[in-house]
Amino acid sequence: MMHHRNIFQNILKVSLFLLFIVTSHEIVSAEGGPCKDYGDCDEFKYSLNDIDSLQRGASTYINYCYGCHSLQYSRWGRVAQDLEIPEDIFFENLVFDKSIKSGDLMTGAMPEESATWFGVEPPDLTLVSRYKGDDWIYSYLRAYYEDSSKQYGVNNLVYPGTAMPNVLLSLQGNQRLVCKDIPKIAKNGGEKRDNDGNPIMIEKCGFLEVQEGTGSLSKEEFDKLIYDLTNFLVYVGEPIKATRERIGWYVVFYFLIFTALSSLLYREFKKDYKK
Ligand code: HEC
């Protein structure tokens, strides 16, 4: 008798513990979510069959990021092949060190002693889309703003105090935190109005805004550049992903047909039993 009660109590404890894990995760993500001062991360939908996007992303990566961040689990030749870039064109345009061979790992272009330059060693980014998430990367790279109190004159809403300088500043332009007058929202969700029917405005701060004429790309062009770059990092994090998802669909399709056929067969067999 005692024995059974112990088992029951243990099951109860485990269930409560699991419930705690689930709910405590909810609480953590509600306050100070993964994108910190930015609020919710912007949603990112990868498109790994868009080879043009991946090619543009690879080119941006090698030109602007590879100098600091290796992709040490990828090989040059594999990337060229997956992105359908003929190897001679790939090597001529994207591989600056002429001693590199197709089978070499992308171990980076940083000299050894550089770890101390930023106080933090720039991490390898092969798997960054897996541990940070693509939403996070997409938001992070667009959330730099001017902050003269920081070492490089910039800070980041998604990663406050980041040791990485804003390497894309000349493309995006100088982004700053600005205040705006926005309509005050009443409890019922509508705009609050004064007696004359005009909306009541309040000042809110913390909006990102690019200083006009300071960047070489428009906002849409810059967002697209970061889209392609993030897309490339998703590909690098799991080069087989596009194939895996395609096979997944075949499998689902196969099961649907198989289920239909076996249910037809079942009906045939059932007829024999009825006789
Ligand atoms: C001048 C060197 C440098 C360049 C160039 C550079 N980064 Fe960084 N990056 C860093 C450093 C240093 C960190 C570590 C920041 C920290 O942890 O405070 C970092 C961190 C990151 C992180 C966060 C990784 C993590 O695990 O937290 C991402 C993502 C990232 N960089 C992406 C990029 C991309 C994409 C580019 C190209 C557009 C780029 N970086 C160019 C130096 C650089």
Boltz pocket constraint, residues with backbone or C-beta under 6 A from the ligand:
constraints:
  - pocket:
      binder: B
      contacts: [[A, 60], [A, 61], [A, 64], [A, 65], [A, 66], [A, 67], [A, 68], [A, 69], [A, 118], [A, 120], [A, 121], [A, 122], [A, 123], [A, 124], [A, 125], [A, 128], [A, 132], [A, 137], [A, 140], [A, 141], [A, 161], [A, 162], [A, 163], [A, 164], [A, 165], [A, 167], [A, 168], [A, 229]]
      max_distance: 6.0
